[in-house]
Every structure is written in C-alpha cells, then in structure tokens.
C-alpha cells in the first residue's frame, strides 16, 4: 500500500511498526549501537508532514520513503538507548488533507532492552608466551601484536593496547583485519 491521490476514495492515513516486534529483546544499546525502528504507512489524499516515533518518553523524527504502488511506503529512525529495562514504543504520522489535519497512531508495543554483561574474549596470538625476539643491530626491534577478539554481539570500538617495559610505557589502537573482522593487529614502536 502507498499514499495515493484517488479522488474517488475517502481521506485516510494508516501506519504500523514492522520492526522491532512486540516484546522484542534488544541487546545492541549496551554497546552504543542504535536501535533501528521501522514501519510502513499508507493512505489517500494526504500530504504527509511528520512521522514521530516515541520510545519511552522521548520523541524521535523518522524519515520516510515513498514507493510506487503496490509497494508500501516506509519510514525508519535510529534511536540510541543507554539503559536497560522495558520501554513502550509507538509511532504516529500527521498530515494535511486540504487544510484539515489528519493523524494516525500505532498501537503501543513493548521492547525489552537487556545489557550485555559478558565481556569480549581476547586471545593474544603474537607474540606467543616466552617467544624469543632478535634485537636488530640498532638495539631495537618492532614486534607485531596480533590479537583475536570475539563477542556475542560484535566489537564496535577499537581494540586498545598498552606496553610497559622497564619504566617506559606506550599505547595505541590496533587495526581491524580487512579479511577477518575478529583479528586485530598493531605495531608498537620499539622500546
């Protein structure tokens, strides 16, 4: 369905939430990832003005895309949530029908935000324990640091490293491998 301009049909505006579903359990927000909320809308002889999504007590303006019939017109918004718990979710659309306001509202649903309390698993691949490193003639050498990092909901921030040796400390970010996203590598400067 889509928003049409059929003069033979009455003015109408309808909408629904397609994702997340009622009673969905969401873990993404604990890592700063946004929740994507999506839906469809349809109607007749209405100029759409706003699609507002309310999560908890906070309103968010959604963007919408019109598609040729018979494909549904869609709307979407990304929302960041910073705490766990049960939140109410609903959406409303407003429009204008020749100077007359038109409104549609979805039924309220519940989403459950659950914090991921399991830390990522980190395995140092190189250097290996007790690995002997040959020092260059200049008296210093660079030893690559390679780690494997996994987590049930993904790794969304850089893997940081720190090297302390003989009272000298250095640190930085490892770089994600372009082929295997669980692999990270860094080249700490020689000490």
C-alpha positions as CSV (number, residue, x, y, z in Angstrom):
1,X,0.0,0.0,0.0
2,X,1.1,3.6,-0.5
3,X,-0.2,7.1,-0.1
4,X,-2.4,7.7,-3.1
5,X,-4.3,10.7,-4.5
6,X,-7.5,8.9,-5.6
7,X,-10.4,11.4,-5.6
8,X,-12.9,8.5,-5.6
9,X,-11.7,7.3,-2.2
10,X,-12.0,8.9,1.3
11,X,-9.2,10.7,3.0
12,X,-7.2,8.2,5.1
13,X,-3.8,7.7,6.8
14,X,-2.7,4.4,8.4
15,X,0.6,3.1,9.7
16,X,2.2,0.2,11.6
17,X,5.5,-0.7,13.2
18,X,7.3,-3.6,11.4
19,X,10.5,-3.8,13.5
20,X,11.1,-4.4,16.3
21,X,8.2,-6.7,17.2
22,X,6.2,-6.6,20.4
23,X,8.2,-7.9,23.4
24,X,11.4,-8.0,21.4
25,X,14.6,-8.3,23.4
26,X,17.3,-5.9,22.3
27,X,21.0,-6.1,23.4
28,X,22.6,-3.6,21.0
29,X,22.2,-0.4,23.1
30,X,24.6,-1.5,25.7
31,X,27.4,-1.1,23.1
32,X,26.2,2.3,21.9
33,X,24.7,0.9,18.7
34,X,21.4,2.5,17.8
35,X,18.1,0.6,17.7
36,X,16.5,0.7,14.2
37,X,12.8,1.2,14.3
38,X,10.9,0.7,11.0
39,X,7.4,0.7,9.7
40,X,5.1,1.2,6.8
41,X,2.3,3.7,6.1
42,X,-0.4,4.2,3.6
43,X,-3.4,6.4,2.9
44,X,-5.2,8.5,0.4
45,X,-5.3,12.3,-0.4
46,X,-2.9,13.3,2.4
47,X,0.2,15.3,2.3
48,X,2.4,13.7,4.9
49,X,4.1,16.1,7.3
50,X,5.7,14.1,10.2
51,X,6.3,10.6,11.4
52,X,7.2,10.7,15.1
53,X,8.4,7.6,17.0
54,X,8.1,7.6,20.8
55,X,10.4,5.3,22.7
56,X,10.0,5.5,26.4
57,X,9.0,9.2,26.8
58,X,11.3,10.6,24.1
59,X,10.1,11.6,20.6
60,X,12.2,11.0,17.5
61,X,11.5,12.3,14.0
62,X,11.6,9.4,11.4
63,X,12.4,9.7,7.8
64,X,10.1,8.2,5.2
65,X,10.3,7.0,1.7
66,X,7.5,6.9,-0.9
67,X,7.4,3.9,-3.2
68,X,5.3,3.3,-6.3
69,X,2.1,1.3,-5.6
70,X,1.6,-1.5,-4.8
71,X,4.9,-1.4,-2.7
72,X,4.5,0.0,0.9
73,X,5.7,3.5,1.8
74,X,8.3,3.0,4.5
75,X,9.6,5.0,7.5
76,X,12.7,4.5,9.7
77,X,14.5,6.0,12.6
78,X,17.6,5.1,14.6
79,X,17.5,5.6,18.4
80,X,20.2,5.3,21.0
81,X,19.2,3.8,24.3
82,X,21.6,4.0,27.3
83,X,19.8,2.0,29.9
84,X,18.3,-1.5,30.4
85,X,14.6,-2.2,31.0
86,X,11.2,-2.4,29.4
87,X,10.2,0.6,27.2
88,X,7.0,1.4,25.4
89,X,7.2,2.1,21.7
90,X,4.6,3.8,19.4
91,X,4.6,5.8,16.3
92,X,2.3,8.5,14.8
93,X,2.0,10.2,11.5
94,X,0.5,13.6,10.8
95,X,-0.5,15.1,7.5
96,X,-2.8,17.6,5.8
97,X,-5.8,16.9,3.7
98,X,-6.8,20.2,2.0
99,X,-6.3,22.2,5.2
100,X,-7.7,19.6,7.5
101,X,-5.2,17.9,9.9
102,X,-5.0,14.1,9.6
103,X,-3.4,11.8,12.2
104,X,-2.7,8.1,12.5
105,X,-1.1,6.3,15.5
106,X,0.1,2.7,16.0
107,X,-0.8,0.6,19.0
108,X,1.8,0.8,21.7
109,X,4.2,-2.1,21.9
110,X,6.9,-3.1,24.5
111,X,10.6,-3.6,23.8
112,X,13.0,-5.0,26.4
113,X,16.5,-3.6,26.5
114,X,19.0,-6.0,28.0
115,X,22.5,-5.0,28.8
116,X,25.2,-7.4,27.6
117,X,27.2,-8.1,30.7
118,X,29.6,-10.7,29.1
119,X,32.9,-9.2,28.3
120,X,34.6,-9.8,25.0
121,X,37.1,-12.7,24.7
122,X,40.6,-11.7,23.8
123,X,43.4,-14.0,22.7
124,X,46.9,-12.8,22.1
125,X,48.2,-14.7,19.1
126,X,51.6,-12.9,18.7
127,X,53.9,-12.6,20.3
128,X,53.5,-16.1,21.9
129,X,54.4,-16.7,25.5
130,X,58.1,-16.8,26.0
131,X,58.8,-16.0,22.4
132,X,62.4,-15.0,21.7
133,X,62.8,-11.8,19.8
134,X,66.0,-11.0,17.9
135,X,67.0,-7.4,18.5
136,X,68.2,-5.5,15.5
137,X,71.8,-4.2,15.3
138,X,70.4,-0.7,16.1
139,X,69.4,-2.1,19.5
140,X,65.7,-2.0,18.9
141,X,63.1,-4.0,17.1
142,X,59.4,-4.0,16.3
143,X,57.3,-7.0,17.3
144,X,53.8,-7.1,15.8
145,X,51.0,-7.6,18.3
146,X,48.2,-9.7,16.9
147,X,45.0,-10.5,18.8
148,X,41.7,-12.2,18.2
149,X,38.7,-10.5,19.8
150,X,35.2,-12.0,19.8
151,X,31.9,-11.1,21.4
152,X,28.4,-12.4,21.0
153,X,27.1,-9.0,19.9
154,X,30.2,-7.8,18.0
155,X,33.1,-5.4,18.6
156,X,32.1,-1.8,17.9
157,X,35.1,0.1,19.2
158,X,38.8,-0.1,18.6
159,X,40.9,-2.7,20.4
160,X,43.4,-0.7,22.5
161,X,46.8,-1.9,23.6
162,X,49.4,-0.8,26.1
163,X,53.0,-1.9,26.5
164,X,55.0,-1.3,29.7
165,X,58.7,-2.2,29.7
166,X,61.5,-1.0,32.0
167,X,59.6,2.0,33.2
168,X,58.6,3.1,29.7
169,X,55.0,3.0,28.6
170,X,53.4,3.3,25.2
171,X,49.8,2.6,23.9
172,X,47.5,2.9,20.9
173,X,44.7,1.3,18.9
174,X,45.0,-1.9,17.0
175,X,43.7,-2.0,13.4
176,X,40.9,-4.5,12.4
177,X,42.0,-7.0,9.7
178,X,40.1,-6.4,6.5
179,X,39.6,-10.1,5.8
180,X,38.8,-11.5,9.2
181,X,36.9,-8.9,11.4
182,X,37.8,-10.8,14.6
183,X,41.6,-10.2,14.0
184,X,43.3,-7.0,15.1
185,X,47.0,-6.0,14.6
186,X,49.3,-3.3,16.0
187,X,52.9,-2.5,15.6
188,X,54.1,-1.0,18.9
189,X,57.1,1.2,18.5
190,X,60.4,-0.2,19.7
191,X,61.3,0.5,23.3
